[in-house]
Amino acid sequence: MFILLTFLVTCTVKEPVIRLEYDEEHGGIAFLGWDTEGGGQADRNLLRMPAAICADGPEGEVRFTTSILDAAPGKTVLQCKGAGWIIRWTILQDKGGLQFRMECLDAPS
């Protein structure tokens, strides 16, 4: 005897959520959270104090100040400047996930 069971599973895919809070007084990001699964994780600050955007450069660590160039639903664009470097950081919602893009606009010669 052969029994065929068929299960229909439906699920709702939540759109990713980005939470970014900018501190104008200090030129930096005070809060960064995201959730790609619909579980409320965007309310959790992934930055720990002291928080800074840093990179290793030829002369050592570079600390960046940031400014928001664009903030629209599904898209945040930041400009990061430090030690002659200018970086554009774009955060996009993309097909149920998040996409992070970094582009160097200027670098020290």
N, C-alpha and C positions, 0 to 999 in steps of 0.2 A: 504494500500500500504506500502510495506517495502522496504527501500532503504539501501543498504549496501555500505558503503564507506570504502575504505581501503587506509591508508596512509603508505607510506614507508619512514621511517626517517633514513637517514644515517648520521653518525657523525664520525669524525676522532678523535681518542683518541691520544693525544699528550703524548710523553714519559716525565716522570718527569725530571726536570733539577735541579741540585744542583750547587750552586756557593759558593765556599769556598776559601777565601784568607787567607794565613798564613803569619804572621809577624815573620820572622826568628830572627830579632834583639831582639824582646821582648819575643819570645817563646809563641806566642798566636795566636788566630784567630782574624783577623781584620775585616772580612766580612763573613757573613753566610746568604745565601738566597736560597729559593727553590720554585719551581712552579710545581704543579701536574696537572694543568689545561690548560697549554699552553697560559697563559695570560701575560707573561713577568714579573711575580712576583719575579723571581730569581734575578732580578736586584735591588731588594729592600733589603737593609741590615737590617736584623732582630735584629742585635746587636745594642744596644745603648751605647754610651760612658758614663762612663768608662765601658768597657765590660770585663768580665772574666768568666771563667768556675768555678763555686763554688758549694760546697755541705755542708750540715750540718753534722758535725762529732761529735763523743763523746766529743771532747774537744772544740767544737765550729766550726765556719766556716773554711772550707778548700778551699784555692785558688789553682787552678791547672795551671801549665805551660803545654803547649801542643807541640807535634811534630807530623809530618805526617809520618806514617809508610808505607802507600801505597796510591797512587792516580791513579786510572785507570778509564776509562769510566764506569760509573754506580756504582762505588765503591770508597769510601774514608775511610781510617782507620787512626784514630788518637790515640796517646798515651798521657794520661793526668797524670801528676805526681804532688803530693803535700802532705806534712805532712806524708810521709811514705806510702801513697796510690799510686797505679799504676792502672789506668783504661784504658782499650782499648775500644774506641768508634768507631763503624763501622756504616757507612751510606750507604745504598744500594738502588738502584732503584729496585722496585719489582712490576711487573704486573700493571703498570700504577700508582704506588704510591711510597712512600718512606718508608724504614724500618730503624729504629734506634735501634742498639744493644749496650749495655754496659756490659762489663765483667770486674770484679775485678781480676787483676793479682797478686796483693800484697796489704796487709793491715798491719798497725802497730799491734804488738802483745799486 
